[in-house]
Amino acid sequence: MRKVTLEKLFTHPITQKYVGRSGMAHAIAVAEHAYSFSLKLNVNPDLAVKAGLLHDIGHYKWYRDGEWDYDLYKENDIHAIKGANRAHKLLIRSGEDPHAAKEIALAILLHTDSYLPDGELRLNSLQRVVTLADEADEEPGGNHHYRTIEYKDALTRICNLDKRIEDAHLQNLGCSG
Ligand SMILES: [Fe+2]
């Protein structure tokens, strides 16, 4: 049994506030994609889904005169940096293992290169999984941030991911059912 489940992170007010701001439907889809990619790339699925759920927790809404300003966002965005920090704090306060919290925070820090000067990032497998998962759910014009989902449906999908991770964990221990 994991000490920190995805459900525990999802229901936390910090997650609801900040992930809700950047799009809960997108965050859950990315967590699901991250789960699938983690199996293909042989990455710990627990770390992958947590990083997927929290990857955009650092987003800030850039507004000018009450309107979303994409140029302002592109110029000033540091959501991956802010997100890594915010997610790390949330994970540690929730009781996450410090090594796991660091791995997840780094995957969030490097899930996009949009805020970095030109150059090539050398991603490890977990960081690659989160990047691929995010790209898999992206829509033109950032529309993936505006899709909505009912809280109840979101929670059901989160609990499904928890269950799949727990089941896989039990199978690895040699338990069946
Ligand atoms: Fe994203």
Backbone and ligand atoms as CSV (ligand in chain L), in Angstrom:
chain,resi,resn,atom,element,x,y,z
A,1,MET,N,N,0.856,-1.209,0.000
A,1,MET,CA,C,0.000,0.000,0.000
A,1,MET,C,C,0.884,1.249,0.000
A,2,ARG,N,N,0.606,2.146,-0.968
A,2,ARG,CA,C,1.409,3.370,-1.000
A,2,ARG,C,C,0.953,4.331,0.100
A,3,LYS,N,N,1.912,5.077,0.647
A,3,LYS,CA,C,1.592,6.022,1.714
A,3,LYS,C,C,0.798,7.200,1.148
A,4,VAL,N,N,1.186,7.617,-0.059
A,4,VAL,CA,C,0.504,8.753,-0.704
A,4,VAL,C,C,-0.144,8.261,-1.996
A,5,THR,N,N,-1.465,8.244,-1.993
A,5,THR,CA,C,-2.180,7.821,-3.200
A,5,THR,C,C,-2.446,9.035,-4.090
A,6,LEU,N,N,-2.838,8.722,-5.332
A,6,LEU,CA,C,-3.208,9.800,-6.247
A,6,LEU,C,C,-4.468,10.501,-5.720
A,7,GLU,N,N,-5.347,9.702,-5.109
A,7,GLU,CA,C,-6.576,10.267,-4.542
A,7,GLU,C,C,-6.255,11.302,-3.453
A,8,LYS,N,N,-5.272,10.994,-2.621
A,8,LYS,CA,C,-4.889,11.912,-1.551
A,8,LYS,C,C,-4.392,13.239,-2.149
A,9,LEU,N,N,-3.621,13.141,-3.226
A,9,LEU,CA,C,-3.113,14.365,-3.872
A,9,LEU,C,C,-4.235,15.115,-4.585
A,10,PHE,N,N,-5.080,14.353,-5.287
A,10,PHE,CA,C,-6.169,14.968,-6.054
A,10,PHE,C,C,-7.124,15.754,-5.157
A,11,THR,N,N,-7.458,15.184,-3.996
A,11,THR,CA,C,-8.465,15.822,-3.142
A,11,THR,C,C,-7.880,16.968,-2.300
A,12,HIS,N,N,-6.568,17.127,-2.310
A,12,HIS,CA,C,-5.950,18.196,-1.518
A,12,HIS,C,C,-6.374,19.572,-2.062
A,13,PRO,N,N,-6.709,20.507,-1.163
A,13,PRO,CA,C,-7.166,21.838,-1.622
A,13,PRO,C,C,-6.159,22.556,-2.536
A,14,ILE,N,N,-4.856,22.326,-2.322
A,14,ILE,CA,C,-3.841,22.971,-3.170
A,14,ILE,C,C,-3.965,22.468,-4.616
A,15,THR,N,N,-4.172,21.170,-4.764
A,15,THR,CA,C,-4.342,20.586,-6.101
A,15,THR,C,C,-5.623,21.112,-6.743
A,16,GLN,N,N,-6.696,21.112,-5.959
A,16,GLN,CA,C,-7.970,21.587,-6.507
A,16,GLN,C,C,-7.852,23.041,-6.968
A,17,LYS,N,N,-7.146,23.846,-6.188
A,17,LYS,CA,C,-7.019,25.261,-6.532
A,17,LYS,C,C,-6.145,25.467,-7.769
A,18,TYR,N,N,-4.931,24.942,-7.731
A,18,TYR,CA,C,-3.967,25.281,-8.784
A,18,TYR,C,C,-4.094,24.395,-10.023
A,19,VAL,N,N,-4.344,23.097,-9.849
A,19,VAL,CA,C,-4.529,22.254,-11.033
A,19,VAL,C,C,-5.870,22.598,-11.673
A,20,GLY,N,N,-6.834,22.921,-10.838
A,20,GLY,CA,C,-8.135,23.358,-11.364
A,20,GLY,C,C,-7.985,24.585,-12.257
A,21,ARG,N,N,-7.055,25.443,-11.899
A,21,ARG,CA,C,-6.815,26.678,-12.646
A,21,ARG,C,C,-6.294,26.389,-14.069
A,22,SER,N,N,-5.436,25.390,-14.187
A,22,SER,CA,C,-4.855,25.102,-15.505
A,22,SER,C,C,-5.616,24.003,-16.244
A,23,GLY,N,N,-6.633,23.425,-15.603
A,23,GLY,CA,C,-7.466,22.442,-16.291
A,23,GLY,C,C,-7.360,21.054,-15.693
A,24,MET,N,N,-8.370,20.682,-14.883
A,24,MET,CA,C,-8.345,19.363,-14.245
A,24,MET,C,C,-8.524,18.240,-15.274
A,25,ALA,N,N,-9.344,18.489,-16.310
A,25,ALA,CA,C,-9.560,17.436,-17.317
A,25,ALA,C,C,-8.230,17.098,-18.002
A,26,HIS,N,N,-7.462,18.129,-18.312
A,26,HIS,CA,C,-6.148,17.922,-18.941
A,26,HIS,C,C,-5.220,17.163,-17.981
A,27,ALA,N,N,-5.189,17.558,-16.723
A,27,ALA,CA,C,-4.291,16.936,-15.746
A,27,ALA,C,C,-4.597,15.441,-15.600
A,28,ILE,N,N,-5.879,15.093,-15.606
A,28,ILE,CA,C,-6.248,13.686,-15.443
A,28,ILE,C,C,-5.912,12.890,-16.706
A,29,ALA,N,N,-6.164,13.486,-17.852
A,29,ALA,CA,C,-5.799,12.812,-19.113
A,29,ALA,C,C,-4.284,12.584,-19.165
A,30,VAL,N,N,-3.511,13.561,-18.719
A,30,VAL,CA,C,-2.047,13.418,-18.739
A,30,VAL,C,C,-1.613,12.329,-17.747
A,31,ALA,N,N,-2.252,12.270,-16.586
A,31,ALA,CA,C,-1.935,11.203,-15.622
A,31,ALA,C,C,-2.217,9.829,-16.247
A,32,GLU,N,N,-3.330,9.712,-16.983
A,32,GLU,CA,C,-3.664,8.431,-17.629
A,32,GLU,C,C,-2.666,8.084,-18.737
A,33,HIS,N,N,-2.333,9.083,-19.555
A,33,HIS,CA,C,-1.313,8.839,-20.591
A,33,HIS,C,C,0.016,8.454,-19.945
A,34,ALA,N,N,0.347,9.131,-18.847
A,34,ALA,CA,C,1.617,8.855,-18.169
A,34,ALA,C,C,1.641,7.407,-17.670
A,35,TYR,N,N,0.488,6.938,-17.204
A,35,TYR,CA,C,0.413,5.545,-16.762
A,35,TYR,C,C,0.750,4.601,-17.925
A,36,SER,N,N,0.111,4.837,-19.088
A,36,SER,CA,C,0.355,3.970,-20.264
A,36,SER,C,C,1.813,4.044,-20.712
A,37,PHE,N,N,2.341,5.260,-20.828
A,37,PHE,CA,C,3.740,5.401,-21.265
A,37,PHE,C,C,4.702,4.774,-20.251
A,38,SER,N,N,4.349,4.830,-18.974
A,38,SER,CA,C,5.257,4.284,-17.953
A,38,SER,C,C,5.418,2.770,-18.133
A,39,LEU,N,N,4.337,2.100,-18.567
A,39,LEU,CA,C,4.429,0.653,-18.784
A,39,LEU,C,C,5.312,0.359,-19.992
A,40,LYS,N,N,5.158,1.203,-21.035
A,40,LYS,CA,C,5.959,0.987,-22.257
A,40,LYS,C,C,7.435,1.276,-22.018
A,41,LEU,N,N,7.724,2.303,-21.228
A,41,LEU,CA,C,9.122,2.724,-21.042
A,41,LEU,C,C,9.727,2.198,-19.734
A,42,ASN,N,N,8.980,1.291,-19.090
A,42,ASN,CA,C,9.499,0.651,-17.881
A,42,ASN,C,C,9.869,1.649,-16.771
A,43,VAL,N,N,8.924,2.536,-16.519
A,43,VAL,CA,C,9.110,3.584,-15.503
A,43,VAL,C,C,8.139,3.300,-14.366
A,44,ASN,N,N,8.492,3.671,-13.150
A,44,ASN,CA,C,7.605,3.491,-11.999
A,44,ASN,C,C,6.272,4.238,-12.245
A,45,PRO,N,N,5.156,3.492,-12.384
A,45,PRO,CA,C,3.885,4.149,-12.727
A,45,PRO,C,C,3.376,5.093,-11.642
A,46,ASP,N,N,3.734,4.807,-10.399
A,46,ASP,CA,C,3.297,5.663,-9.293
A,46,ASP,C,C,3.880,7.071,-9.456
A,47,LEU,N,N,5.173,7.144,-9.758
A,47,LEU,CA,C,5.808,8.454,-9.951
A,47,LEU,C,C,5.239,9.128,-11.204
A,48,ALA,N,N,5.016,8.332,-12.242
A,48,ALA,CA,C,4.551,8.882,-13.522
A,48,ALA,C,C,3.164,9.524,-13.388
A,49,VAL,N,N,2.235,8.838,-12.718
A,49,VAL,CA,C,0.879,9.400,-12.621
A,49,VAL,C,C,0.852,10.637,-11.710
A,50,LYS,N,N,1.663,10.609,-10.663
A,50,LYS,CA,C,1.690,11.778,-9.775
A,50,LYS,C,C,2.262,12.991,-10.502
A,51,ALA,N,N,3.350,12.773,-11.255
A,51,ALA,CA,C,3.927,13.880,-12.026
A,51,ALA,C,C,2.939,14.341,-13.104
A,52,GLY,N,N,2.236,13.391,-13.707
A,52,GLY,CA,C,1.250,13.738,-14.743
A,52,GLY,C,C,0.125,14.601,-14.170
A,53,LEU,N,N,-0.413,14.180,-13.030
A,53,LEU,CA,C,-1.505,14.942,-12.415
A,53,LEU,C,C,-1.062,16.360,-12.051
A,54,LEU,N,N,0.165,16.474,-11.534
A,54,LEU,CA,C,0.614,17.759,-10.968
A,54,LEU,C,C,1.442,18.604,-11.938
A,55,HIS,N,N,1.646,18.144,-13.183
A,55,HIS,CA,C,2.661,18.789,-14.036
A,55,HIS,C,C,2.377,20.272,-14.299
A,56,ASP,N,N,1.103,20.665,-14.320
A,56,ASP,CA,C,0.768,22.068,-14.614
A,56,ASP,C,C,0.324,22.838,-13.369
A,57,ILE,N,N,0.693,22.358,-12.196
A,57,ILE,CA,C,0.236,22.990,-10.945
A,57,ILE,C,C,0.842,24.389,-10.762
A,58,GLY,N,N,1.846,24.715,-11.568
A,58,GLY,CA,C,2.495,26.031,-11.421
A,58,GLY,C,C,1.948,27.108,-12.339
A,59,HIS,N,N,0.883,26.793,-13.079
A,59,HIS,CA,C,0.375,27.799,-14.024
A,59,HIS,C,C,-0.196,29.027,-13.324
A,60,TYR,N,N,0.022,30.133,-13.971
A,60,TYR,CA,C,-0.492,31.410,-13.504
A,60,TYR,C,C,-1.363,31.940,-14.630
A,61,LYS,N,N,-2.421,32.652,-14.321
A,61,LYS,CA,C,-3.258,33.198,-15.393
A,61,LYS,C,C,-2.751,34.576,-15.781
A,62,TRP,N,N,-2.340,34.707,-17.017
A,62,TRP,CA,C,-1.830,35.993,-17.495
A,62,TRP,C,C,-2.959,36.773,-18.147
A,63,TYR,N,N,-3.356,37.853,-17.503
A,63,TYR,CA,C,-4.459,38.662,-18.010
A,63,TYR,C,C,-4.012,40.089,-18.255
A,64,ARG,N,N,-4.578,40.699,-19.291
A,64,ARG,CA,C,-4.408,42.134,-19.509
A,64,ARG,C,C,-5.805,42.695,-19.770
A,65,ASP,N,N,-6.212,43.663,-18.983
A,65,ASP,CA,C,-7.556,44.253,-19.086
A,65,ASP,C,C,-8.642,43.172,-19.057
A,66,GLY,N,N,-8.462,42.207,-18.178
A,66,GLY,CA,C,-9.492,41.187,-18.005
A,66,GLY,C,C,-9.500,40.096,-19.056
A,67,GLU,N,N,-8.574,40.149,-20.018
A,67,GLU,CA,C,-8.531,39.150,-21.093
A,67,GLU,C,C,-7.248,38.337,-20.989
A,68,TRP,N,N,-7.354,37.052,-21.270
A,68,TRP,CA,C,-6.171,36.200,-21.314
A,68,TRP,C,C,-5.228,36.731,-22.386
A,69,ASP,N,N,-3.958,36.895,-22.035
A,69,ASP,CA,C,-2.983,37.452,-22.980
A,69,ASP,C,C,-1.886,36.415,-23.241
A,70,TYR,N,N,-1.976,35.762,-24.378
A,70,TYR,CA,C,-1.059,34.677,-24.715
A,70,TYR,C,C,0.383,35.178,-24.833
A,71,ASP,N,N,0.566,36.377,-25.422
A,71,ASP,CA,C,1.925,36.919,-25.582
A,71,ASP,C,C,2.573,37.181,-24.225
A,72,LEU,N,N,1.779,37.731,-23.334
A,72,LEU,CA,C,2.257,37.997,-21.979
A,72,LEU,C,C,2.693,36.687,-21.307
A,73,TYR,N,N,1.869,35.674,-21.527
A,73,TYR,CA,C,2.155,34.341,-20.979
A,73,TYR,C,C,3.467,33.796,-21.549
A,74,LYS,N,N,3.603,33.851,-22.887
A,74,LYS,CA,C,4.795,33.303,-23.539
A,74,LYS,C,C,6.064,34.009,-23.055
A,75,GLU,N,N,5.934,35.310,-22.861
A,75,GLU,CA,C,7.084,36.119,-22.439
A,75,GLU,C,C,7.512,35.829,-21.001
A,76,ASN,N,N,6.529,35.605,-20.144
A,76,ASN,CA,C,6.804,35.604,-18.703
A,76,ASN,C,C,6.600,34.281,-17.987
A,77,ASP,N,N,6.118,33.289,-18.719
A,77,ASP,CA,C,5.750,32.034,-18.071
A,77,ASP,C,C,6.933,31.286,-17.441
A,78,ILE,N,N,6.756,30.846,-16.213
A,78,ILE,CA,C,7.735,29.951,-15.566
A,78,ILE,C,C,6.973,28.816,-14.859
A,79,HIS,N,N,5.877,28.352,-15.493
A,79,HIS,CA,C,4.989,27.437,-14.766
A,79,HIS,C,C,5.663,26.122,-14.366
A,80,ALA,N,N,6.654,25.708,-15.155
A,80,ALA,CA,C,7.316,24.449,-14.813
A,80,ALA,C,C,8.178,24.615,-13.553
A,81,ILE,N,N,8.811,25.772,-13.432
A,81,ILE,CA,C,9.646,26.043,-12.249
A,81,ILE,C,C,8.755,26.159,-11.010
A,82,LYS,N,N,7.727,26.978,-11.151
A,82,LYS,CA,C,6.785,27.181,-10.043
A,82,LYS,C,C,6.083,25.868,-9.681
A,83,GLY,N,N,5.755,25.109,-10.713
A,83,GLY,CA,C,5.042,23.842,-10.507
A,83,GLY,C,C,5.897,22.820,-9.779
A,84,ALA,N,N,7.166,22.749,-10.153
A,84,ALA,CA,C,8.069,21.792,-9.508
A,84,ALA,C,C,8.152,22.099,-8.014
A,85,ASN,N,N,8.265,23.366,-7.702
A,85,ASN,CA,C,8.373,23.795,-6.314
A,85,ASN,C,C,7.076,23.531,-5.540
A,86,ARG,N,N,5.972,23.919,-6.175
A,86,ARG,CA,C,4.665,23.759,-5.517
A,86,ARG,C,C,4.342,22.275,-5.293
A,87,ALA,N,N,4.604,21.467,-6.320
A,87,ALA,CA,C,4.311,20.034,-6.222
A,87,ALA,C,C,5.188,19.383,-5.155
A,88,HIS,N,N,6.460,19.797,-5.104
A,88,HIS,CA,C,7.380,19.214,-4.128
A,88,HIS,C,C,6.895,19.481,-2.703
A,89,LYS,N,N,6.487,20.709,-2.467
A,89,LYS,CA,C,5.975,21.087,-1.141
A,89,LYS,C,C,4.735,20.256,-0.778
A,90,LEU,N,N,3.834,20.135,-1.748
A,90,LEU,CA,C,2.612,19.364,-1.524
A,90,LEU,C,C,2.931,17.892,-1.241
A,91,LEU,N,N,3.842,17.331,-2.017
A,91,LEU,CA,C,4.190,15.915,-1.855
A,91,LEU,C,C,4.824,15.656,-0.483
A,92,ILE,N,N,5.770,16.491,-0.097
A,92,ILE,CA,C,6.446,16.305,1.184
A,92,ILE,C,C,5.449,16.461,2.335
A,93,ARG,N,N,4.608,17.467,2.248
A,93,ARG,CA,C,3.607,17.677,3.310
A,93,ARG,C,C,2.600,16.543,3.374
A,94,SER,N,N,2.397,15.863,2.236
A,94,SER,CA,C,1.452,14.745,2.205
A,94,SER,C,C,2.087,13.451,2.692
A,95,GLY,N,N,3.409,13.484,2.931
A,95,GLY,CA,C,4.079,12.291,3.452
A,95,GLY,C,C,4.823,11.479,2.415
A,96,GLU,N,N,5.026,12.051,1.220
A,96,GLU,CA,C,5.733,11.322,0.165
A,96,GLU,C,C,7.189,11.086,0.550
A,97,ASP,N,N,7.731,9.966,0.083
A,97,ASP,CA,C,9.149,9.679,0.261
A,97,ASP,C,C,9.959,10.795,-0.411
A,98,PRO,N,N,10.964,11.359,0.277
A,98,PRO,CA,C,11.700,12.502,-0.286
A,98,PRO,C,C,12.370,12.222,-1.632
A,99,HIS,N,N,12.858,10.989,-1.849
A,99,HIS,CA,C,13.472,10.675,-3.148
A,99,HIS,C,C,12.423,10.714,-4.254
A,100,ALA,N,N,11.266,10.151,-3.958
A,100,ALA,CA,C,10.174,10.144,-4.938
A,100,ALA,C,C,9.719,11.573,-5.216
A,101,ALA,N,N,9.619,12.370,-4.145
A,101,ALA,CA,C,9.174,13.766,-4.310
A,101,ALA,C,C,10.145,14.528,-5.207
A,102,LYS,N,N,11.429,14.272,-5.054
A,102,LYS,CA,C,12.431,14.951,-5.887
A,102,LYS,C,C,12.316,14.507,-7.351
A,103,GLU,N,N,12.160,13.204,-7.577
A,103,GLU,CA,C,12.021,12.684,-8.950
A,103,GLU,C,C,10.799,13.295,-9.648
A,104,ILE,N,N,9.695,13.368,-8.911
A,104,ILE,CA,C,8.455,13.920,-9.470
A,104,ILE,C,C,8.642,15.407,-9.767
A,105,ALA,N,N,9.257,16.125,-8.819
A,105,ALA,CA,C,9.469,17.568,-9.010
A,105,ALA,C,C,10.365,17.832,-10.227
A,106,LEU,N,N,11.392,17.016,-10.414
A,106,LEU,CA,C,12.281,17.197,-11.565
A,106,LEU,C,C,11.554,16.912,-12.881
A,107,ALA,N,N,10.691,15.896,-12.863
A,107,ALA,CA,C,9.923,15.584,-14.078
A,107,ALA,C,C,8.992,16.748,-14.425
A,108,ILE,N,N,8.467,17.421,-13.408
A,108,ILE,CA,C,7.607,18.587,-13.640
A,108,ILE,C,C,8.440,19.760,-14.153
A,109,LEU,N,N,9.602,19.948,-13.560
A,109,LEU,CA,C,10.496,21.042,-13.983
A,109,LEU,C,C,10.866,20.925,-15.465
A,110,LEU,N,N,11.022,19.683,-15.935
A,110,LEU,CA,C,11.536,19.467,-17.297
A,110,LEU,C,C,10.468,18.986,-18.285
A,111,HIS,N,N,9.181,19.081,-17.914
A,111,HIS,CA,C,8.153,18.534,-18.807
A,111,HIS,C,C,7.942,19.393,-20.047
A,112,THR,N,N,8.475,20.599,-20.026
A,112,THR,CA,C,8.397,21.466,-21.207
A,112,THR,C,C,9.698,22.251,-21.293
A,113,ASP,N,N,10.078,22.611,-22.521
A,113,ASP,CA,C,11.269,23.461,-22.660
A,113,ASP,C,C,10.862,24.862,-23.124
A,114,SER,N,N,9.549,25.142,-23.048
A,114,SER,CA,C,9.041,26.401,-23.613
A,114,SER,C,C,9.590,27.630,-22.874
A,115,TYR,N,N,10.017,27.458,-21.644
A,115,TYR,CA,C,10.500,28.608,-20.865
A,115,TYR,C,C,12.024,28.691,-20.854
A,116,LEU,N,N,12.679,27.727,-21.522
A,116,LEU,CA,C,14.136,27.662,-21.460
A,116,LEU,C,C,14.777,28.289,-22.694
A,117,PRO,N,N,15.995,28.825,-22.533
A,117,PRO,CA,C,16.723,29.273,-23.723
A,117,PRO,C,C,16.950,28.057,-24.634
A,118,ASP,N,N,17.168,28.293,-25.924
A,118,ASP,CA,C,17.343,27.174,-26.855
A,118,ASP,C,C,18.424,26.220,-26.375
A,119,GLY,N,N,18.197,24.986,-26.616
A,119,GLY,CA,C,19.157,23.978,-26.178
A,119,GLY,C,C,18.433,22.670,-26.032
A,120,GLU,N,N,19.165,21.603,-25.976
A,120,GLU,CA,C,18.512,20.306,-25.917
A,120,GLU,C,C,18.551,19.736,-24.503
A,121,LEU,N,N,17.391,19.306,-24.046
A,121,LEU,CA,C,17.325,18.703,-22.724
A,121,LEU,C,C,17.604,17.213,-22.843
A,122,ARG,N,N,18.355,16.688,-21.919
A,122,ARG,CA,C,18.567,15.233,-21.900
A,122,ARG,C,C,17.698,14.677,-20.783
A,123,LEU,N,N,16.572,14.120,-21.193
A,123,LEU,CA,C,15.580,13.678,-20.205
A,123,LEU,C,C,15.815,12.229,-19.787
A,124,ASN,N,N,15.589,11.937,-18.513
A,124,ASN,CA,C,15.586,10.526,-18.109
A,124,ASN,C,C,14.210,9.933,-18.453
A,125,SER,N,N,14.005,8.654,-18.194
A,125,SER,CA,C,12.785,7.977,-18.660
A,125,SER,C,C,11.514,8.554,-18.045
A,126,LEU,N,N,11.559,8.852,-16.749
A,126,LEU,CA,C,10.365,9.422,-16.108
A,126,LEU,C,C,10.039,10.793,-16.704
A,127,GLN,N,N,11.046,11.615,-16.889
A,127,GLN,CA,C,10.832,12.954,-17.458
A,127,GLN,C,C,10.286,12.843,-18.883
A,128,ARG,N,N,10.775,11.853,-19.616
A,128,ARG,CA,C,10.306,11.621,-20.990
A,128,ARG,C,C,8.830,11.189,-20.979
A,129,VAL,N,N,8.488,10.320,-20.055
A,129,VAL,CA,C,7.100,9.838,-19.942
A,129,VAL,C,C,6.142,11.014,-19.720
A,130,VAL,N,N,6.514,11.919,-18.827
A,130,VAL,CA,C,5.621,13.045,-18.505
A,130,VAL,C,C,5.524,14.005,-19.699
A,131,THR,N,N,6.645,14.231,-20.374
A,131,THR,CA,C,6.636,15.094,-21.562
A,131,THR,C,C,5.742,14.488,-22.657
A,132,LEU,N,N,5.913,13.193,-22.905
A,132,LEU,CA,C,5.106,12.520,-23.936
A,132,LEU,C,C,3.625,12.544,-23.576
A,133,ALA,N,N,3.337,12.328,-22.292
A,133,ALA,CA,C,1.946,12.306,-21.835
A,133,ALA,C,C,1.300,13.677,-22.020
A,134,ASP,N,N,2.050,14.721,-21.699
A,134,ASP,CA,C,1.533,16.084,-21.864
A,134,ASP,C,C,1.274,16.365,-23.343
A,135,GLU,N,N,2.233,16.022,-24.186
A,135,GLU,CA,C,2.086,16.264,-25.631
A,135,GLU,C,C,0.905,15.484,-26.203
A,136,ALA,N,N,0.669,14.287,-25.648
A,136,ALA,CA,C,-0.414,13.438,-26.162
A,136,ALA,C,C,-1.791,14.069,-25.939
A,137,ASP,N,N,-1.885,14.950,-24.953
A,137,ASP,CA,C,-3.198,15.551,-24.654
A,137,ASP,C,C,-3.292,17.011,-25.114
A,138,GLU,N,N,-2.249,17.522,-25.741
A,138,GLU,CA,C,-2.275,18.930,-26.146
A,138,GLU,C,C,-3.223,19.184,-27.307
A,139,GLU,N,N,-3.894,20.315,-27.244
A,139,GLU,CA,C,-4.766,20.729,-28.351
A,139,GLU,C,C,-4.279,22.077,-28.864
A,140,PRO,N,N,-4.525,22.377,-30.136
A,140,PRO,CA,C,-4.076,23.658,-30.681
A,140,PRO,C,C,-4.627,24.834,-29.885
A,141,GLY,N,N,-3.797,25.867,-29.752
A,141,GLY,CA,C,-4.234,27.089,-29.072
A,141,GLY,C,C,-4.379,26.927,-27.574
A,142,GLY,N,N,-3.816,25.870,-27.030
A,142,GLY,CA,C,-3.889,25.654,-25.574
A,142,GLY,C,C,-5.284,25.270,-25.102
A,143,ASN,N,N,-6.115,24.762,-26.037
A,143,ASN,CA,C,-7.502,24.455,-25.662
A,143,ASN,C,C,-7.630,23.343,-24.619
A,144,HIS,N,N,-6.589,22.531,-24.498
A,144,HIS,CA,C,-6.640,21.454,-23.497
A,144,HIS,C,C,-6.761,22.012,-22.075
A,145,HIS,N,N,-6.356,23.274,-21.889
A,145,HIS,CA,C,-6.459,23.876,-20.547
A,145,HIS,C,C,-7.904,24.271,-20.212
A,146,TYR,N,N,-8.759,24.288,-21.207
A,146,TYR,CA,C,-10.134,24.789,-20.988
A,146,TYR,C,C,-11.187,23.685,-20.960
A,147,ARG,N,N,-10.789,22.420,-21.217
A,147,ARG,CA,C,-11.756,21.334,-21.106
A,147,ARG,C,C,-12.169,21.183,-19.643
A,148,THR,N,N,-13.403,20.805,-19.433
A,148,THR,CA,C,-13.876,20.685,-18.044
A,148,THR,C,C,-14.250,19.235,-17.726
A,149,ILE,N,N,-14.341,18.955,-16.453
A,149,ILE,CA,C,-14.737,17.611,-16.002
A,149,ILE,C,C,-15.443,17.765,-14.662
A,150,GLU,N,N,-16.471,16.955,-14.466
A,150,GLU,CA,C,-17.175,16.956,-13.180
A,150,GLU,C,C,-16.257,16.360,-12.104
A,151,TYR,N,N,-16.350,16.890,-10.887
A,151,TYR,CA,C,-15.499,16.414,-9.780
A,151,TYR,C,C,-15.655,14.899,-9.588
A,152,LYS,N,N,-16.899,14.438,-9.621
A,152,LYS,CA,C,-17.191,13.012,-9.381
A,152,LYS,C,C,-16.517,12.129,-10.450
A,153,ASP,N,N,-16.586,12.557,-11.718
A,153,ASP,CA,C,-15.962,11.783,-12.801
A,153,ASP,C,C,-14.439,11.802,-12.668
A,154,ALA,N,N,-13.931,12.966,-12.288
A,154,ALA,CA,C,-12.484,13.100,-12.113
A,154,ALA,C,C,-12.006,12.142,-11.016
A,155,LEU,N,N,-12.745,12.127,-9.900
A,155,LEU,CA,C,-12.361,11.279,-8.766
A,155,LEU,C,C,-12.406,9.797,-9.156
A,156,THR,N,N,-13.425,9.409,-9.930
A,156,THR,CA,C,-13.530,8.012,-10.368
A,156,THR,C,C,-12.303,7.613,-11.179
A,157,ARG,N,N,-11.877,8.493,-12.101
A,157,ARG,CA,C,-10.716,8.168,-12.943
A,157,ARG,C,C,-9.422,8.132,-12.119
A,158,ILE,N,N,-9.340,9.013,-11.132
A,158,ILE,CA,C,-8.172,9.023,-10.243
A,158,ILE,C,C,-8.118,7.710,-9.445
A,159,CYS,N,N,-9.254,7.298,-8.910
A,159,CYS,CA,C,-9.297,6.065,-8.113
A,159,CYS,C,C,-8.993,4.843,-8.981
A,160,ASN,N,N,-9.412,4.879,-10.253
A,160,ASN,CA,C,-9.080,3.787,-11.181
A,160,ASN,C,C,-7.571,3.666,-11.360
A,161,LEU,N,N,-6.921,4.811,-11.502
A,161,LEU,CA,C,-5.455,4.780,-11.649
A,161,LEU,C,C,-4.805,4.228,-10.382
A,162,ASP,N,N,-5.290,4.674,-9.215
A,162,ASP,CA,C,-4.758,4.149,-7.953
A,162,ASP,C,C,-4.895,2.629,-7.907
A,163,LYS,N,N,-6.069,2.151,-8.337
A,163,LYS,CA,C,-6.337,0.717,-8.259
A,163,LYS,C,C,-5.389,-0.060,-9.178
A,164,ARG,N,N,-5.192,0.473,-10.400
A,164,ARG,CA,C,-4.311,-0.225,-11.340
A,164,ARG,C,C,-2.879,-0.281,-10.785
A,165,ILE,N,N,-2.457,0.782,-10.137
A,165,ILE,CA,C,-1.093,0.814,-9.579
A,165,ILE,C,C,-0.976,-0.144,-8.397
A,166,GLU,N,N,-1.997,-0.141,-7.535
A,166,GLU,CA,C,-1.981,-1.050,-6.381
A,166,GLU,C,C,-1.994,-2.510,-6.837
A,167,ASP,N,N,-2.841,-2.821,-7.852
A,167,ASP,CA,C,-2.935,-4.205,-8.356
A,167,ASP,C,C,-1.595,-4.666,-8.911
A,168,ALA,N,N,-0.954,-3.772,-9.701
A,168,ALA,CA,C,0.341,-4.122,-10.294
A,168,ALA,C,C,1.365,-4.351,-9.194
A,169,HIS,N,N,1.276,-3.529,-8.147
A,169,HIS,CA,C,2.215,-3.645,-7.025
A,169,HIS,C,C,2.051,-4.992,-6.332
A,170,LEU,N,N,0.789,-5.403,-6.114
A,170,LEU,CA,C,0.528,-6.686,-5.454
A,170,LEU,C,C,1.013,-7.848,-6.319
A,171,GLN,N,N,0.810,-7.720,-7.645
A,171,GLN,CA,C,1.268,-8.795,-8.551
A,171,GLN,C,C,2.787,-8.918,-8.491
A,172,ASN,N,N,3.461,-7.755,-8.421
A,172,ASN,CA,C,4.929,-7.786,-8.327
A,172,ASN,C,C,5.400,-8.474,-7.056
A,173,LEU,N,N,4.566,-8.384,-6.012
A,173,LEU,CA,C,4.929,-9.033,-4.744
A,173,LEU,C,C,4.567,-10.524,-4.747
A,174,GLY,N,N,3.934,-10.947,-5.867
A,174,GLY,CA,C,3.573,-12.354,-5.970
A,174,GLY,C,C,2.180,-12.651,-5.443
A,175,CYS,N,N,1.409,-11.602,-5.140
A,175,CYS,CA,C,0.038,-11.809,-4.668
A,175,CYS,C,C,-0.874,-11.845,-5.883
A,176,SER,N,N,-1.963,-12.580,-5.816
A,176,SER,CA,C,-2.912,-12.567,-6.931
A,176,SER,C,C,-4.220,-11.977,-6.445
A,177,GLY,N,N,-5.042,-11.554,-7.420
A,177,GLY,CA,C,-6.357,-10.980,-7.107
A,177,GLY,C,C,-6.192,-9.664,-6.573
L,1,LIG,FE,FE,0.133,20.344,-19.686
